[in-house]
Amino acid sequence: MKEVKLVAFDIDGVLTDGRLYYGQNGEESGLKVFNAQDGLGITLLRNAGFKVAVISGRSTTSSRRRMEDLKVDFIVLGETDKAAALRKIHQQMHIGFEHTVYMGDDLIDIAAMQLAAIAYAPQNAVKQVKRHADYVCAHSGGEGAVREAIEHLLAGLGIDSLTLLSKRVVQ
């Protein structure tokens, strides 16, 4: 755990509850609900000096906007090969996978989880993903699972989240 430099998350089903909203015209509305406590958790990670990435198979303006608001370092949207996306981020950072934490909830996250040194899953993850997780959260995606994983990681590193609040906070 002491060597963690990058923490990466899926979006739908991890940072959101995974529901997709479609309008009467059959088009996806792009409406997504994010948890403010998860957002503060991401800010705590950044304040602690970690790089943060999101890798999502879907690409919506609302996801991009939220990740930009949180100042996420690497925003990869519309990429279903999450392991390949994670490899590209590692090349850009010049780090190995032993420095990475990944959190996912569905089958397309498993390859990225297997690359990471530490893998997390929300409570609502599919059972195959839970089998690949080092830690399965008590909370579901969009309902505090990200914050729970972050608090677990920080505690494992001996970092008190309250001490990280001295920097500017964005939720």
matplotlib code that plots the C-alpha trace (Angstrom):
import matplotlib.pyplot as plt

x = [0.0, 2.8, 3.7, 0.3, 0.6, -2.6, -6.2, -8.5, -12.3, -15.0, -17.9, -21.2, -22.0, -19.1, -19.3, -23.0, -25.7, -25.3, -28.8, -29.2, -31.9, -33.6, -36.1, -39.2, -37.2, -35.2, -32.0, -30.0, -30.5, -27.0, -28.5, -26.3, -26.4, -23.0, -22.5, -20.9, -19.1, -17.4, -16.4, -14.8, -13.0, -11.5, -10.4, -8.8, -6.9, -5.6, -4.7, -2.7, -0.7, -2.3, -3.1, -6.8, -8.1, -11.6, -12.1, -15.6, -17.1, -19.6, -19.0, -21.4, -21.1, -22.3, -19.6, -16.9, -18.2, -18.2, -14.7, -13.4, -15.1, -13.2, -10.0, -9.5, -6.1, -6.9, -10.4, -10.9, -14.5, -16.0, -13.3, -14.4, -10.9, -10.1, -6.9, -5.5, -6.6, -4.9, -1.7, -1.7, -2.1, 0.8, 3.0, 2.2, 3.0, 6.1, 4.9, 4.2, 1.0, 2.3, 1.5, -2.1, -5.5, -8.6, -12.3, -14.8, -18.2, -18.8, -17.1, -15.3, -13.5, -11.9, -8.8, -8.0, -8.6, -6.2, -3.5, -3.8, -2.0, -5.2, -8.7, -11.9, -15.6, -18.8, -21.4, -23.6, -20.8, -21.4, -20.2, -17.3, -15.9, -16.3, -14.1, -11.3, -11.6, -9.2, -11.9, -15.7, -17.3, -20.4, -21.8, -23.1, -22.0, -23.3, -24.1, -20.7, -18.7, -16.0, -15.6, -15.5, -12.8, -10.8, -11.1, -10.0, -7.0, -6.0, -6.3, -4.1, -1.5, -1.7, -3.2, -5.9, -8.4, -9.1, -5.5, -6.1, -8.8, -6.4, -6.2, -9.0, -12.0, -14.1, -17.1]
y = [0.0, 2.4, 2.7, 3.8, 6.7, 6.3, 5.5, 4.8, 4.3, 3.2, 5.7, 4.0, 1.6, 3.0, 6.7, 6.5, 3.9, 2.7, 3.6, 5.1, 7.6, 7.7, 10.3, 9.9, 10.3, 7.2, 9.2, 8.9, 12.0, 11.9, 12.6, 11.1, 11.4, 11.6, 11.4, 14.5, 12.4, 10.4, 13.7, 14.9, 11.6, 12.2, 15.6, 14.0, 11.7, 14.6, 16.5, 13.5, 13.7, 10.8, 11.0, 10.1, 8.5, 7.6, 5.0, 4.6, 2.6, 5.3, 8.9, 11.6, 15.3, 15.0, 12.5, 14.7, 17.8, 16.2, 14.8, 18.1, 19.8, 17.3, 18.0, 14.3, 13.9, 11.4, 11.3, 8.4, 8.1, 5.8, 3.2, -0.4, -1.9, -0.6, -2.5, -0.8, 2.6, 1.9, 0.8, 4.2, 6.1, 4.1, 4.9, 8.6, 8.5, 6.2, 3.9, 0.2, -1.5, -2.1, 1.6, 1.4, 1.0, 0.3, 0.2, -1.4, -3.1, -5.1, -7.6, -5.1, -3.9, -7.3, -7.0, -3.6, -4.9, -7.8, -5.3, -3.2, -3.9, -3.3, -3.8, -2.5, -3.3, -1.7, -3.8, -3.8, -5.2, -8.5, -11.6, -12.2, -8.8, -9.3, -12.4, -10.3, -7.5, -7.3, -5.3, -5.3, -2.2, -2.3, 0.6, 0.4, 2.5, 6.1, 5.6, 6.1, 3.1, 5.3, 7.3, 4.0, 2.6, 5.9, 5.9, 2.3, 3.0, 6.2, 4.4, 1.5, 4.1, 5.7, 9.0, 10.8, 12.2, 15.2, 16.4, 16.5, 19.1, 22.0, 22.3, 23.7, 21.4, 20.7, 18.4]
z = [0.0, 0.7, -3.0, -4.3, -6.7, -8.9, -7.9, -10.8, -10.8, -13.2, -13.3, -13.9, -11.0, -9.0, -8.9, -9.8, -9.1, -12.7, -13.8, -17.3, -18.1, -21.6, -22.7, -24.8, -28.0, -27.1, -26.5, -23.3, -21.3, -19.8, -16.4, -13.7, -9.9, -8.1, -4.4, -2.8, -0.1, -2.9, -4.4, -1.2, -1.0, -4.5, -3.3, -0.2, -2.5, -4.6, -1.4, -0.3, -3.5, -5.4, -9.1, -9.8, -13.0, -14.2, -17.0, -18.3, -21.2, -21.7, -22.6, -21.4, -20.9, -17.3, -16.4, -18.0, -16.3, -12.8, -13.3, -14.4, -11.4, -9.2, -11.1, -11.9, -13.5, -16.2, -17.7, -20.1, -21.4, -24.1, -23.6, -23.0, -22.8, -19.4, -19.0, -22.2, -20.9, -17.6, -19.4, -21.3, -18.1, -16.6, -19.6, -19.2, -15.5, -16.0, -13.2, -12.8, -11.8, -8.3, -7.7, -8.7, -7.1, -9.2, -8.4, -10.7, -10.6, -13.8, -16.1, -18.2, -15.1, -14.2, -16.5, -15.0, -11.5, -12.2, -13.3, -10.1, -6.9, -4.9, -6.3, -4.8, -5.6, -4.5, -2.8, -6.0, -8.1, -10.0, -8.2, -10.6, -9.9, -6.1, -6.5, -8.0, -5.3, -2.4, -0.6, -1.2, 0.2, 2.4, 0.3, -3.3, -6.2, -6.1, -2.4, -0.8, -1.9, -3.4, -0.2, 1.8, -0.4, -0.2, 3.6, 3.7, 1.5, 3.5, 6.8, 5.5, 4.6, 8.0, 6.6, 8.6, 6.2, 8.6, 8.1, 4.3, 4.7, 5.2, 1.4, -0.8, -0.7, -3.8, -3.5]

ax = plt.figure().add_subplot(projection="3d")
ax.plot(x, y, z, "-o")
ax.set_aspect("equal")
plt.show()
